[in-house]
Structures are given as C-alpha cells and as structure tokens.
Amino acid sequence: MTESTQITAAGLRDLREELEHLEGTRRQEIAERIRTARSFGDLKENSEYHDAKNEQSFLETKILKLRDRLAHAVVVNEDTPAGEVGFGSQVTLRDEESGKELVYKLVGATEADLAGGKLSVESPVAQAVVGAAVGDVVTVETPRGARSYAVVAIA
C-alpha cells in the first residue's frame, strides 16, 4: 500500500505533463523504432529490435511509477504565514561557517532535485528551517557534524 505523497501544484502539473509526453510521443517513437527494426529481418540477431524492446520495457515501467505517484499525490496548500519558511517557500540560507549562500525551494520528496534547487521538506535542512523567519539561525546535524545556517530571505 503506497502512502500519499506531498507535492506542490507546480510539481503536479509537471508530473502530468511528463506522463502525457511519455504515454504519447515517447511511446510512438519507440513503437516506430520497433517497426523499423522488425523490417531488418531475423529478430534473434537483431540488436536494434532488442534495444528498442528494452527501451519500451523501461518506458512502461516509468509510466507505471508516474501513474502511481500521480494517484497518490496530495497537493499541499503553500499558504505559509508571511515571513515564515514553509512548504513551497523559496528560502536563501547562508552557511555560517563558509559564508556560502544556498537557495532552495521546499517541495515534496518526489519533486526533490538538489541540482535544480528543489529540496525535499523531509530533508534535515528543510525540517530545520520550516517555521523559521529571516534572521533566524538554525542548526542541522549532518554526517560531518552540526552545521548552522542563517535564513537570509524567504520568497
């Protein structure tokens, strides 16, 4: 039994668009590759055919996973009190040790993408900053010890 997962409205929209693309365009592209590869003859020794069938299998697995995520997605209201970090907030943090600034949007676990600046609300850093205001300093336990972050901005 899969539990519901929190997601932003934008994340839900992106999930639906990705699923639509995979079920439409990508399926058609792979079906065409399979048709073309079949025309090459003997399927036992036809690497193009086997590659296309493998890709089709991966695609169908991904579609099933996305459908499951969509079925269990719960859009969380992003109305956080003014001046407070919450779900859907974009927060700028300054590492108190290095002075480096980090900008994250707090999103559901399935939307998380650190390289894209999306931090899961279930992560230790997000848990520490939820409810914080500009000027607050929070401490997060990491594998390398405690780190302190100052909340610089909230959008």
C-alpha positions in Angstrom: 0.0 0.0 0.0 1.5 3.3 -1.1 1.1 6.3 1.1 0.1 9.7 -0.2 2.9 12.0 -1.0 3.0 15.7 -0.7 3.5 17.7 -3.9 3.3 21.4 -5.0 0.8 22.5 -7.5 3.6 23.1 -10.0 5.1 19.7 -9.3 1.7 18.1 -10.0 1.5 20.0 -13.3 5.0 18.9 -14.3 4.2 15.2 -13.3 1.1 15.3 -15.5 3.0 16.8 -18.4 5.8 14.2 -18.2 3.3 11.4 -18.1 1.4 12.8 -21.1 4.7 13.1 -23.0 5.7 9.5 -22.2 2.3 8.0 -22.9 2.1 9.9 -26.2 5.2 11.0 -28.0 7.7 8.6 -26.4 5.5 5.5 -26.9 5.0 6.4 -30.5 8.8 7.0 -31.1 9.6 3.6 -29.6 6.8 1.8 -31.5 8.3 3.2 -34.7 11.8 2.1 -33.7 10.4 -1.4 -33.1 8.6 -1.4 -36.5 11.7 -0.3 -38.3 13.9 -2.9 -36.5 11.5 -5.7 -37.4 11.9 -4.8 -41.1 15.6 -5.7 -40.8 14.7 -9.4 -40.7 15.7 -12.1 -38.2 14.7 -11.0 -34.8 17.1 -13.4 -32.9 20.2 -11.5 -34.1 18.6 -8.1 -34.5 20.2 -5.8 -31.8 18.2 -2.8 -32.9 15.0 -4.7 -32.2 16.2 -5.9 -28.8 17.4 -2.4 -27.8 14.0 -0.9 -28.8 12.1 -3.6 -26.9 14.3 -3.0 -23.8 13.7 0.8 -24.1 9.9 0.0 -24.4 10.1 -2.0 -21.2 11.9 0.8 -19.3 9.3 3.3 -20.6 6.3 1.2 -19.5 7.9 0.8 -16.0 8.5 4.5 -15.7 4.9 5.2 -16.8 3.5 2.9 -14.2 5.7 4.6 -11.5 4.5 8.0 -12.6 0.9 6.9 -12.6 1.3 5.6 -9.1 2.9 8.9 -8.0 0.0 10.8 -9.6 -2.6 8.6 -8.0 -1.1 9.2 -4.5 -0.1 12.8 -4.9 -1.7 15.3 -2.5 -1.3 19.0 -3.4 -0.2 20.8 -0.3 -1.5 24.3 0.3 1.5 26.6 0.0 -0.1 29.4 2.1 2.6 29.9 4.8 2.3 32.8 7.2 4.1 35.9 5.8 7.8 35.9 6.7 7.9 32.3 7.7 9.5 29.3 5.8 7.0 26.6 4.8 6.1 24.1 2.1 6.6 25.7 -1.3 8.8 28.6 0.0 11.9 29.6 -1.7 14.5 30.2 1.0 18.0 31.6 0.8 20.3 30.2 3.5 23.9 31.3 4.4 26.2 28.6 5.7 27.6 30.3 8.9 30.9 28.5 8.6 31.7 29.1 4.9 29.6 32.1 4.2 28.2 30.4 1.1 24.6 31.1 0.2 22.2 28.4 -0.9 18.8 28.9 -2.5 16.2 26.2 -2.2 12.5 25.7 -2.9 10.9 23.4 -0.4 9.0 20.7 -2.2 7.6 17.2 -1.7 10.0 14.3 -1.6 9.1 13.1 -5.1 9.9 16.5 -6.6 13.3 17.0 -4.9 16.2 17.9 -7.2 19.2 19.4 -5.4 20.8 20.4 -8.7 17.6 22.2 -9.7 17.4 23.9 -6.3 14.5 21.8 -5.0 14.9 20.5 -1.5 12.6 17.8 0.0 10.6 19.0 3.0 11.6 15.7 4.6 15.3 16.5 4.5 17.1 17.5 7.7 17.9 21.1 6.4 14.3 21.7 5.4 12.9 20.3 8.7 15.2 22.7 10.5 14.1 25.8 8.6 10.4 25.2 8.4 8.8 27.8 10.6 11.9 30.0 10.7 12.0 33.7 9.7 14.6 35.9 8.1 17.5 36.4 10.5 16.9 33.1 12.4 19.9 30.8 12.6 19.1 27.0 12.6 21.4 24.1 13.3 21.3 20.9 11.3 23.0 17.6 12.3 24.9 16.3 9.3 27.2 13.2 8.9 30.2 15.7 9.3 28.8 17.3 12.4 26.5 20.2 13.2 26.1 23.0 10.6 24.5 26.4 11.2 22.5 28.3 8.6 21.1 31.8 8.7 17.8 32.4 6.9 18.7 35.3 4.6 15.5 35.6 2.5 12.1 33.9 2.0 10.1 34.1 -1.2 
